[in-house]
Amino acid sequence: MNKKFFLIASIIVLTVSIFHKTSNAQDNKFKINNLSIEARADFVFSAHDSITNSGFNGKLLNFVLKGQITDKFSYSFRQRLNKILPASDDFNSFYNLFGNTDFINLTYHTTENLSFTAGKMTLAVGGWDYDLAPIDIYFGSASWNDYSCYQFGIASSYETSDKKNVFTFQFTNSPYILNPNEGLYAYNLMWSGNFKHIKTTYSFNMFEFRKGKYVNFIATGTKFIFGGFTGYIDFTNRALFEQEQFFFKDMSLIAKADYTFNERLSLFVKGGYEVNDFPVIEDPLYEIFDPSILPGYECAFYGLGAEFYPLRGKNDIRLHCFFAVNQTPDMLTYQANAGITWRIKFKK
C-alpha cells in the first residue's frame, strides 16, 4: 500500500511540475483554471454512553486539476491521496486505483448552451448538502455516507442563454454496484436554477440495485441568499415504484443556515432527520426497498459551529470548530471537532 501511495504521489508531483511549466509557455494551448493540493486535519472528540474517543487525525488529502484543452474541451480531476484501496488481483488493482478518484472527466462544449461529458463524475442528485465536497463536510447524514456518489458514465447538460437554468441527464454505473462489469446502472435527471436570492438543485434518480429493481430518489435542494445570510433546505424521498406508499416512508430532511461577518468569520447551525419507516422483517427473501438506509432506521442530528479565514479575501487557510449531536432511538452520541484546512494553489 505504501509503494502504491508513493507511486501515485510521485506521478502527481511530476504532473504538477509539467503542467505548471507548460501553462506558462506562450505556445501552450492548454488552460489550467485550478491546480492545487488541499488537506484537512482535525482534533476529534466523541462520546456515547460511557465510551469516549479522541485524537488528532488527517481527514483528507486531495489533488485537484481543472481547466481547458481547447475552447471546446474542458477537463476536471480530483484524486484523494489518502484513500488507497487494497487490491486482490490485477483487475481489481486497476479498478481500485480509480476508487481513489472522485472525478476525472472530459467535457465537450458543442455550443454555448449544450455540452457532453464522459468519465467519472459526481452523480446528479439534488440537494446542497450532497453537493459539498467531503473536505467541506463536518457532520452529515447517513445517506450522504452510505452510497458511492462518484461513478463512471456519460452526461449531457443544457444551459439556458440567460444562465439561470441548467438541465442535466446522466447515464452511469449504479452507486450500489460491487463490480464494474455487473451491469447495474443509474439514470439521473437534474435541474439547477440560479436566481437572485434563490438557487435550486432538484433531481429524479433511478438507481438499480438488482437487475430490473430500482430505488428512486426525488431530491430537492433550495438555497436562500440574502446579504451575509445563506441557508438551504434539502429533502430526499426514496422509494420503489412497487411500494404502496411512495412518499414520506423513507426520507431525509436537512437544513443549514449560516451568517458571514466581513468575509472571514461565519457561524452556522445545521440539523437533519432521516427515517426508513418500513418494518424490519427477518426474512432473507423479503425485498429491501432501500439498500443504503435500511428498514427501521431513524436518526436526528443537529449542531452548530464556526469557520474563520485568517487571510482576508482568500480561502487558502480555514479554521473550523463545531459541536454536534447524533440521536437514534437506541443511542445518543456527542461529537466536538476543531481543525484546519489548507489549500496550496499552484494555479488559480
C-alpha positions in Angstrom: 0.0 0.0 0.0 2.8 2.4 0.8 4.5 1.7 -2.5 1.3 2.5 -4.3 0.8 5.7 -2.4 4.3 6.9 -3.2 3.9 6.0 -6.8 0.7 8.0 -7.1 2.2 10.9 -5.2 5.3 10.9 -7.4 3.1 10.9 -10.6 1.0 13.8 -9.3 4.1 15.9 -8.3 5.6 15.3 -11.7 2.3 16.3 -13.3 2.1 19.4 -11.3 5.6 20.4 -12.4 5.0 19.7 -16.1 1.6 21.4 -16.2 2.9 24.4 -14.2 5.8 24.9 -16.7 3.8 24.3 -19.8 0.9 26.6 -18.7 3.3 29.5 -18.8 4.6 28.8 -22.3 3.4 31.2 -24.9 2.5 28.5 -27.4 0.7 26.3 -24.9 -2.9 25.5 -25.9 -3.9 24.3 -22.5 -5.6 26.4 -19.9 -5.4 25.5 -16.2 -8.1 27.1 -14.1 -7.3 25.2 -10.9 -4.2 23.3 -9.9 -3.9 22.7 -6.2 -3.3 20.3 -3.3 -5.7 20.5 -0.4 -5.7 18.9 3.0 -7.6 18.9 6.3 -6.5 17.9 9.8 -8.8 17.7 12.8 -8.9 17.0 16.5 -11.9 14.8 17.2 -13.8 14.0 20.4 -16.8 11.8 20.6 -18.8 10.2 23.4 -21.8 7.9 23.7 -22.9 6.1 26.9 -19.7 5.9 28.9 -17.4 5.4 25.9 -15.2 8.3 24.7 -12.8 8.6 21.9 -10.5 11.4 20.9 -7.4 12.2 18.9 -5.7 14.1 16.1 -6.2 12.8 12.5 -5.8 13.8 8.9 -9.2 13.8 7.3 -8.5 14.3 3.6 -5.6 15.0 1.2 -6.7 15.9 -2.4 -5.0 16.8 -5.6 -7.2 19.0 -7.9 -6.7 19.8 -11.5 -9.3 21.7 -13.7 -9.1 23.6 -16.9 -9.5 23.7 -20.7 -7.7 21.8 -23.5 -9.3 23.9 -26.3 -12.3 26.3 -26.5 -14.5 23.2 -26.9 -12.9 20.8 -24.4 -12.6 21.2 -20.7 -11.4 18.7 -18.0 -11.6 18.1 -14.3 -9.8 15.8 -12.0 -9.7 15.2 -8.2 -7.7 12.5 -6.6 -7.8 11.5 -2.9 -4.3 10.6 -1.9 -5.3 9.2 1.5 -7.9 6.7 0.2 -5.8 3.8 -1.2 -7.9 0.6 -1.5 -6.3 -2.8 -1.3 -6.2 -5.0 -4.4 -6.9 -8.7 -4.5 -6.0 -9.2 -8.2 -4.8 -7.4 -11.3 -8.2 -6.4 -12.5 -9.3 -5.1 -9.1 -6.0 -3.3 -8.7 -6.7 -1.2 -11.8 -10.3 -0.7 -10.7 -9.4 0.3 -7.2 -6.9 2.8 -8.4 -9.9 4.7 -9.8 -11.6 4.1 -6.5 -9.4 6.8 -5.1 -10.5 9.2 -7.8 -13.5 11.4 -7.1 -13.9 12.6 -10.6 -11.9 12.5 -13.8 -13.8 13.6 -16.9 -13.7 15.4 -20.2 -16.4 17.8 -21.4 -17.2 18.7 -25.0 -19.0 22.0 -25.4 -20.8 21.7 -28.7 -22.4 25.2 -28.3 -22.6 27.8 -25.5 -25.7 26.0 -24.3 -25.1 22.3 -24.9 -22.3 20.1 -23.5 -21.5 16.4 -23.2 -19.3 14.8 -20.5 -17.6 11.4 -20.3 -15.6 9.8 -17.4 -16.0 9.5 -13.7 -18.3 12.2 -12.3 -20.5 13.1 -9.3 -24.0 11.6 -9.6 -26.5 14.3 -10.4 -28.5 14.1 -7.2 -30.4 17.2 -5.9 -29.5 18.8 -2.5 -26.9 21.3 -1.4 -25.6 19.2 1.5 -25.0 16.4 -1.0 -23.1 18.8 -3.3 -20.5 19.7 -0.7 -17.0 18.2 -1.2 -16.1 15.7 1.5 -13.4 18.2 2.7 -16.1 20.7 3.5 -18.5 18.3 5.3 -18.2 18.5 9.1 -21.1 16.3 10.2 -23.5 14.8 7.7 -26.4 12.4 7.2 -26.2 8.6 7.0 -27.5 8.7 3.4 -24.6 11.0 2.5 -22.2 8.3 3.7 -24.0 5.2 2.5 -23.7 5.1 -1.2 -20.8 5.8 -3.7 -21.7 9.1 -5.3 -18.8 9.1 -7.8 -19.4 6.9 -10.8 -18.2 6.3 -14.4 -20.7 7.2 -17.2 -21.8 9.8 -19.6 -23.9 13.0 -19.3 -25.4 15.8 -21.2 -26.2 19.3 -20.0 -28.2 22.2 -21.4 -27.8 25.7 -20.0 -30.3 28.4 -21.0 -29.0 31.5 -22.6 -29.8 33.7 -19.5 -27.5 31.3 -17.4 -30.3 30.8 -14.9 -31.2 27.2 -15.7 -29.2 24.0 -16.3 -30.8 20.7 -17.2 -28.6 17.6 -16.9 -29.2 13.9 -17.9 -26.7 11.2 -16.7 -26.3 7.6 -17.6 -23.8 6.0 -15.2 -23.0 2.9 -13.2 -25.3 2.4 -10.2 -23.9 3.6 -6.8 -24.9 0.2 -5.5 -22.6 -1.6 -7.9 -20.0 -4.0 -6.4 -18.2 -5.0 -9.7 -17.8 -2.6 -12.7 -18.9 -5.4 -15.0 -22.0 -6.2 -13.0 -24.3 -4.2 -15.4 -26.2 -2.1 -12.8 -27.0 1.4 -13.9 -28.3 4.8 -12.8 -30.5 7.2 -14.7 -30.4 10.8 -13.4 -32.3 13.9 -14.4 -31.5 17.2 -12.7 -32.5 20.8 -12.8 -30.3 23.6 -11.4 -31.7 27.1 -11.0 -29.7 30.3 -10.3 -31.9 33.3 -9.4 -31.3 36.5 -7.5 -31.9 35.2 -4.0 -32.7 31.5 -4.6 -30.7 28.7 -6.1 -32.2 25.2 -6.7 -30.9 21.8 -7.4 -33.7 19.2 -7.9 -33.4 15.7 -9.4 -35.2 12.5 -10.1 -32.9 9.4 -9.9 -33.3 5.7 -10.7 -30.6 3.6 -9.0 -30.5 -0.1 -10.0 -29.6 -2.3 -7.0 -30.5 -5.6 -8.6 -31.3 -6.4 -12.2 -34.6 -4.6 -13.0 -35.0 -3.3 -9.5 -34.6 0.4 -8.8 -34.6 2.6 -5.8 -35.9 6.0 -6.9 -34.9 9.4 -5.5 -36.8 12.6 -5.6 -34.3 15.1 -4.2 -34.9 18.8 -3.8 -32.4 21.4 -2.6 -33.4 25.0 -2.2 -30.8 27.7 -1.1 -31.6 31.2 0.1 -29.1 34.1 -0.1 -29.7 37.5 1.4 -26.6 39.5 2.1 -24.4 37.7 4.5 -27.1 35.1 5.3 -27.1 31.8 3.4 -29.4 28.9 4.2 -30.7 25.8 2.5 -33.3 23.1 2.9 -32.8 19.6 1.3 -35.5 17.0 1.1 -35.0 13.5 -0.4 -37.6 10.8 -0.8 -36.5 7.3 -1.6 -38.9 4.6 -2.8 -39.6 1.7 -5.3 -42.4 2.0 -7.8 -43.9 -1.1 -6.3 -44.4 0.4 -2.9 -48.0 1.1 -1.8 -46.9 4.4 -0.1 -44.4 6.2 -2.3 -43.8 9.3 -0.2 -42.6 10.0 3.3 -41.8 6.5 4.4 -38.1 6.6 3.5 -36.8 10.1 3.5 -34.1 12.7 4.6 -34.7 16.3 5.6 -31.6 18.5 6.1 -31.4 22.3 6.8 -28.5 24.6 7.4 -28.2 28.4 8.0 -25.0 30.4 8.3 -24.1 34.1 8.5 -20.8 35.6 7.4 -19.1 38.6 9.0 -16.6 40.6 7.0 -15.9 37.6 4.6 -13.7 36.0 7.3 -15.9 34.6 10.1 -19.1 32.6 9.6 -21.3 31.0 12.2 -23.6 28.1 11.3 -26.4 25.9 12.6 -27.3 22.6 10.9 -29.8 19.8 11.6 -31.4 16.9 9.9 -33.8 14.0 10.3 -33.7 10.6 8.4 -36.1 7.7 8.6 -36.9 4.5 6.9 -40.3 3.6 8.4 -40.7 0.2 6.7 -40.7 -2.7 9.2 -37.7 -4.9 9.9 -38.6 -8.4 8.6 -36.2 -11.2 9.4 -36.7 -13.0 6.1 -33.9 -13.4 3.5 -36.4 -13.4 0.7 -38.0 -10.1 1.8 -37.4 -7.2 -0.6 -35.5 -4.3 1.0 -36.6 -1.1 -0.6 -33.5 1.0 0.2 -30.1 -0.7 0.3 -28.5 2.3 1.9 -30.9 3.4 4.6 -32.2 0.1 6.0 -35.8 -0.5 7.3 -36.2 0.5 10.9 -33.6 3.3 10.8 -34.3 6.6 12.4 -31.9 9.4 13.3 -31.9 13.1 14.1 -28.7 15.1 14.1 -28.0 18.8 14.9 -25.2 21.1 15.8 -23.5 24.4 15.5 -20.1 25.7 14.5 -17.9 28.4 13.1 -15.4 28.9 10.3 -12.6 31.5 10.2 -10.3 32.5 7.3 -7.2 34.2 8.6 -6.2 35.6 5.2 -8.6 38.3 4.2 -10.1 37.7 0.7 -8.6 34.2 0.4 -9.8 30.7 1.3 -6.3 29.2 1.3 -6.5 28.6 5.1 -9.6 27.8 7.0 -10.0 27.1 10.7 -13.2 25.4 12.0 -14.9 24.1 15.1 -18.2 22.5 15.8 -20.3 20.6 18.3 -22.9 18.2 17.2 -25.4 15.6 18.5 -26.5 12.4 16.8 -29.6 10.8 18.2 -31.2 7.4 17.4 -33.8 5.5 19.4 -31.0 3.4 20.9 -28.1 5.8 21.2 -27.1 9.4 21.9 -23.7 10.5 20.5 -21.9 13.8 21.1 -19.0 15.0 19.0 -16.8 18.0 19.1 -14.2 18.9 16.5 -11.7 21.6 15.7 -9.4 21.6 12.7 -7.6 23.4 9.9 -7.9 23.2 6.1 -5.2 24.5 3.8 -5.0 24.7 0.0 -1.7 25.0 -1.8 -2.7 26.7 -5.1 -0.2 26.3 -7.9 -2.6 27.9 -10.3 -6.0 29.6 -9.8 
